[in-house]
Structure formats: structure tokens, C-alpha cells
Amino acid sequence: MDRRWLAGRELNPRADLRLFCLPYAGGGAAVYRGWPELAPDGMQVLALELPGRGTRLREAPLLRLAPLIRSMADALTDALDRPYALFGHSMGGLLAFELARALRYRRVRQPAHVFISAAASPSTPPTRPLLHCATDDEIRQRLAELGGTPPDLLDNVELMQLMLPVLRSDFSVLETYEHRTELPLSAPLTVLGGRSDRIVPPKALDGWQRHTSAGSRLCLFPGGHFFLHGPTAPDVLATVVCDLGAAATAGPARSPHRIDVLGGET
């Protein structure tokens, strides 16, 4: 296993299950920095570090989805020797989905579960202007609208100079993506969303149920696009743990699709 993808962390050979987490656009492994401590015994949370950020800042980020997925699949092969699941938020949700599709063409263990968070279903048409060819000021404005970047960071010229190439590359991955029709995944899906998300509203999540033959559920949390941060984080991970436990005990037979609304309004 290429440890660059694990931000330097080591695989736990005694883990009962590994949860590989993929970041949103512009984010790195640090997005999930609190999750390993919240995870129960037996589950190892491994946040993947993509090229061009975090501990891989000196590497050139990839501009297209296909080579990024191929590189991840190559790197993870040796880490799939025990049960595992995939979790991705926003751009990471699309990456988790396409990674699961890529892995089924390889002679490796398949994911026990796939978690898609704050990512529109692949057939949802884009509603925003393209950003990978936008000006720096337009990207900053978009980040301010998304609400996941502290204003102090947006105003920091030096840090933004480091972030903008990564953001532009991630927007390129998203905006040049072309969905291919394939058979549904054999792994169950849990789709998570923010009830107040204006970027990916709950109605944009409905189409995911068509991409699995093993059942799905939609869980809505208080908050906007970055609901996985802050006080909601333990509830998000608790949902993951609950569904992984259900998958382990219930086998392939699951309800076709259900919707759960969690927590109160914020």
C-alpha cells in the first residue's frame, strides 16, 4: 500500500473493518481528522490524501476523474484484504461511487457498503457555471457561497495561492465528468444530505437509489452543505457505524429504499 494515500498512516492488520474516506473539493485527509477517535473498536478510519494537498502538496493534482480513480484503485489493492466501506462527501461522494464501480472489474474484495454524502446523483444536470476555467475572484466568491471556507482563509492571499490550483483541478474533475450507464452496484448505499443544503438539495439525492441492487436509504441531517462538520459529525459517523452493523448482520436482503430525517432544525 502506497502510504502517501493514507497521509502517512499505517494499516491496522487487526482491524475488523476499514472505512476509506474521500474529501470534498479542495479538501484533504484532514477533513476527517476527528473520525478515528470517534470510531468504535475494530473499525479503522482511513482518510485518503489526494495528490496536490496536505501531505502531498508538492505533487501535481489530477485534472480528470478516470486517472484519479485508476490511481486510487491501484493504491488500495493491498488494503482490501478485509471488509471495508467507502465514504465520500460532495466531490468525495462521486469519487467513492466511481471507485466502487472500478473495483468490481478487479479481482479484489468488494466494498461492504458505500456512503454518499452531499453529492448529487450522477444523472443530475449541472446548474452552476463552470469554475475550473473561472477567474480566481470567481472561485473565491463560489467558496464564500458554499460556506465551508473560513472568511479569514478566503482573505489570506498566500494560503489562497496554495489552495486555488487544487480547487481548480477538483472543479475540473467534477465539471468534465461524464456519467456512463452501467449495472447497479451490488453494495448497499446510504445517502446523506443536509436539509438546508442549497448546493445539493435533498431532491438532488433521490436518483442514487437507482445505482444499487442491494437497497438504499436517505438520511437527512440538520445543516447545509458541510453538515458533516461541527456538532453533527458524531451523528454522521454513528449513522455509518449503524448501517455497517446492519449490513454485516442482515446480509444482502434490505429494504429497497427509505428516508430517515435525523435531528431538529438548525
C-alpha positions as CSV (number, residue, x, y, z in Angstrom):
1,M,0.0,0.0,0.0
2,D,1.4,3.4,-1.0
3,R,1.3,5.3,2.3
4,R,1.1,8.6,0.5
5,W,-2.6,7.9,0.0
6,L,-3.0,7.3,3.8
7,A,-1.3,10.6,4.7
8,G,1.4,8.5,6.3
9,R,-0.8,6.4,8.5
10,E,-0.3,2.6,8.8
11,L,-2.9,-0.1,8.1
12,N,-4.0,-1.8,11.2
13,P,-3.7,-5.6,10.5
14,R,-6.1,-6.3,13.3
15,A,-9.0,-4.1,12.2
16,D,-12.3,-5.8,11.6
17,L,-13.3,-3.2,9.0
18,R,-11.7,-0.3,7.2
19,L,-13.6,2.8,6.3
20,F,-11.9,4.7,3.5
21,C,-13.0,8.4,3.4
22,L,-12.7,10.8,0.4
23,P,-12.7,14.5,0.8
24,Y,-14.7,17.3,-0.8
25,A,-13.2,19.7,-3.5
26,G,-10.2,21.5,-2.1
27,G,-10.1,19.3,1.0
28,G,-7.6,16.7,2.1
29,A,-7.3,13.9,4.6
30,A,-7.6,16.4,7.4
31,V,-11.3,16.8,6.7
32,Y,-11.8,13.6,8.7
33,R,-9.2,14.2,11.3
34,G,-11.6,13.7,14.3
35,W,-13.2,10.5,12.9
36,P,-10.6,7.9,14.0
37,E,-11.1,8.8,17.7
38,L,-14.9,8.6,17.3
39,A,-14.9,5.2,15.5
40,P,-15.7,2.1,17.6
41,D,-13.1,-0.5,18.4
42,G,-12.4,-2.7,15.4
43,M,-13.1,0.0,12.8
44,Q,-10.1,1.8,11.3
45,V,-11.0,5.1,9.6
46,L,-8.5,5.9,6.8
47,A,-8.9,9.3,5.2
48,L,-7.4,9.3,1.7
49,E,-4.9,12.0,0.7
50,L,-5.3,13.0,-2.9
51,P,-2.3,14.4,-4.9
52,G,-1.7,18.1,-4.5
53,R,-2.9,18.7,-1.0
54,G,-2.0,18.1,2.7
55,T,1.0,15.7,2.9
56,R,1.1,15.5,-0.9
57,L,1.2,19.3,-1.5
58,R,4.3,19.0,-3.8
59,E,2.5,16.6,-6.2
60,A,0.5,17.9,-9.2
61,P,-3.2,17.4,-8.7
62,L,-5.1,15.3,-11.3
63,L,-7.5,17.1,-13.6
64,R,-9.7,14.2,-14.8
65,L,-11.7,11.6,-12.9
66,A,-10.6,8.5,-14.8
67,P,-6.9,8.7,-13.9
68,L,-7.7,9.7,-10.3
69,I,-9.9,6.7,-9.8
70,R,-7.4,4.4,-11.5
71,S,-4.6,5.6,-9.3
72,M,-6.7,5.1,-6.2
73,A,-7.8,1.6,-7.2
74,D,-4.1,0.7,-7.8
75,A,-3.0,2.1,-4.5
76,L,-5.8,0.5,-2.4
77,T,-5.4,-3.1,-3.8
78,D,-3.2,-4.3,-0.9
79,A,-5.5,-2.7,1.7
80,L,-8.6,-4.6,0.6
81,D,-7.7,-7.8,2.4
82,R,-10.5,-7.4,4.9
83,P,-14.1,-6.0,4.9
84,Y,-14.2,-2.3,4.1
85,A,-16.6,0.5,3.2
86,L,-16.3,3.8,1.2
87,F,-17.4,7.2,2.4
88,G,-17.2,10.4,0.4
89,H,-18.6,13.9,0.9
90,S,-19.5,16.2,-2.1
91,M,-16.8,15.5,-4.7
92,G,-15.7,12.7,-2.5
93,G,-19.2,11.1,-2.9
94,L,-18.7,10.9,-6.6
95,L,-15.2,9.5,-6.2
96,A,-16.5,6.8,-3.8
97,F,-19.2,5.8,-6.3
98,E,-16.8,5.6,-9.2
99,L,-14.2,3.9,-7.2
100,A,-16.7,1.2,-6.2
101,R,-17.6,0.8,-9.9
102,A,-14.0,0.5,-10.9
103,L,-13.1,-2.1,-8.2
104,R,-15.7,-4.5,-9.4
105,Y,-13.7,-5.1,-12.5
106,R,-10.7,-6.1,-10.5
107,R,-10.1,-9.4,-8.6
108,V,-10.3,-7.8,-5.2
109,R,-12.7,-7.8,-2.3
110,Q,-15.7,-5.6,-3.0
111,P,-17.0,-2.9,-0.6
112,A,-19.5,-3.9,2.1
113,H,-21.2,-0.6,1.9
114,V,-20.9,2.8,0.0
115,F,-21.8,6.1,1.7
116,I,-22.6,9.1,-0.5
117,S,-22.7,12.4,1.4
118,A,-23.9,15.8,-0.1
119,A,-23.3,14.6,-3.7
120,A,-26.0,14.9,-6.4
121,S,-26.9,11.7,-8.2
122,P,-24.8,11.2,-11.4
123,S,-27.6,11.9,-13.8
124,T,-28.4,15.3,-12.2
125,P,-27.8,18.0,-14.7
126,P,-25.3,20.8,-13.6
127,T,-26.9,24.0,-12.6
128,R,-23.9,26.2,-12.0
129,P,-21.4,27.9,-14.3
130,L,-18.1,26.1,-14.8
131,L,-15.4,27.1,-12.4
132,H,-12.3,25.2,-13.5
133,C,-11.8,27.9,-16.1
134,A,-13.1,30.8,-13.9
135,T,-11.0,33.6,-12.5
136,D,-9.5,33.4,-9.0
137,D,-12.1,36.0,-7.8
138,E,-15.0,34.0,-9.1
139,I,-13.7,30.9,-7.4
140,R,-13.3,32.8,-4.1
141,Q,-16.9,34.0,-4.5
142,R,-18.1,30.5,-5.0
143,L,-16.3,29.3,-1.9
144,A,-17.9,32.0,0.1
145,E,-21.3,30.8,-1.2
146,L,-20.6,27.2,-0.3
147,G,-19.9,28.3,3.3
148,G,-17.2,25.7,4.1
149,T,-14.2,28.0,4.0
150,P,-13.5,30.4,6.9
151,P,-13.5,34.1,5.8
152,D,-10.0,34.6,7.2
153,L,-8.7,31.9,4.8
154,L,-10.5,33.5,1.8
155,D,-8.8,36.8,2.7
156,N,-5.4,35.2,3.1
157,V,-3.6,35.8,-0.2
158,E,-0.7,33.4,0.4
159,L,-2.9,30.5,1.5
160,M,-5.3,31.0,-1.3
161,Q,-2.4,30.9,-3.8
162,L,-1.7,27.4,-2.5
163,M,-5.4,26.4,-2.5
164,L,-6.6,27.7,-5.8
165,P,-4.7,25.3,-8.1
166,V,-6.1,22.3,-6.1
167,L,-9.6,23.8,-6.2
168,R,-9.4,24.4,-9.9
169,S,-8.2,20.9,-10.5
170,D,-11.0,19.4,-8.4
171,F,-13.6,21.5,-10.2
172,S,-12.1,20.2,-13.4
173,V,-12.6,16.6,-12.2
174,L,-16.2,17.4,-11.4
175,E,-17.1,19.5,-14.4
176,T,-15.6,17.2,-17.0
177,Y,-17.2,14.1,-15.6
178,E,-19.4,12.2,-18.0
179,H,-21.6,9.6,-16.4
180,R,-21.6,6.1,-18.0
181,T,-24.6,3.8,-17.7
182,E,-23.6,0.6,-16.0
183,L,-25.2,-2.1,-13.9
184,P,-26.1,-1.0,-10.4
185,L,-23.7,-1.6,-7.6
186,S,-24.1,-4.8,-5.6
187,A,-23.2,-3.0,-2.4
188,P,-25.9,-1.2,-0.4
189,L,-25.9,2.6,-0.5
190,T,-26.5,5.1,2.3
191,V,-27.0,8.6,1.0
192,L,-26.6,11.5,3.4
193,G,-27.7,15.1,3.0
194,G,-28.2,18.4,4.7
195,R,-31.9,19.5,5.0
196,S,-30.8,23.2,4.3
197,D,-28.2,22.4,1.7
198,R,-28.7,24.9,-1.2
199,I,-25.8,23.4,-3.2
200,V,-27.1,19.8,-3.3
201,P,-30.7,20.0,-2.0
202,P,-32.4,16.8,-0.8
203,K,-34.3,16.4,-4.1
204,A,-30.9,16.0,-5.9
205,L,-30.2,12.9,-3.8
206,D,-33.2,10.9,-4.9
207,G,-31.6,9.4,-8.0
208,W,-29.0,7.5,-6.1
209,Q,-31.4,4.6,-5.3
210,R,-31.2,3.5,-8.9
211,H,-27.5,2.9,-8.6
212,T,-27.6,-0.1,-6.3
213,S,-29.4,-3.5,-6.4
214,A,-28.8,-4.1,-2.7
215,G,-31.1,-1.4,-1.2
216,S,-30.5,2.2,-0.1
217,R,-31.6,4.7,2.4
218,L,-31.5,8.5,2.5
219,C,-30.6,10.2,5.8
220,L,-31.2,13.9,6.2
221,F,-29.3,15.9,8.8
222,P,-29.7,19.5,10.1
223,G,-27.5,21.9,8.4
224,G,-26.2,22.9,5.0
225,H,-23.7,21.5,2.6
226,F,-21.0,21.0,5.2
227,F,-23.2,19.3,7.8
228,L,-20.6,16.7,8.5
229,H,-18.6,19.3,10.4
230,G,-19.3,20.6,13.8
231,P,-21.9,19.2,16.2
232,T,-23.4,16.9,13.6
233,A,-20.2,15.0,13.0
234,P,-20.8,12.3,15.7
235,D,-24.3,11.7,14.3
236,V,-22.9,11.2,10.8
237,L,-20.4,8.7,11.9
238,A,-23.0,7.0,14.1
239,T,-25.1,6.5,11.0
240,V,-22.2,5.0,9.2
241,V,-21.5,2.6,12.1
242,C,-25.2,1.7,12.4
243,D,-25.5,0.8,8.7
244,L,-22.3,-1.1,8.6
245,G,-23.5,-3.2,11.5
246,A,-26.8,-3.7,9.8
247,A,-25.1,-4.8,6.6
248,A,-23.0,-7.3,8.5
249,T,-25.9,-8.9,10.2
250,A,-28.7,-8.6,7.6
251,G,-26.9,-9.9,4.5
252,P,-28.0,-8.8,1.0
253,A,-31.7,-8.5,1.7
254,R,-32.5,-4.9,2.6
255,S,-35.5,-2.6,2.2
256,P,-35.4,-1.1,-1.4
257,H,-35.3,2.5,-0.2
258,R,-36.3,4.5,2.8
259,I,-35.8,8.0,4.1
260,D,-34.8,9.0,7.6
261,V,-34.8,12.6,8.9
262,L,-32.4,13.0,11.8
263,G,-32.2,15.7,14.4
264,G,-34.0,19.0,14.7
265,E,-33.8,22.1,12.5
266,T,-30.8,24.4,12.9
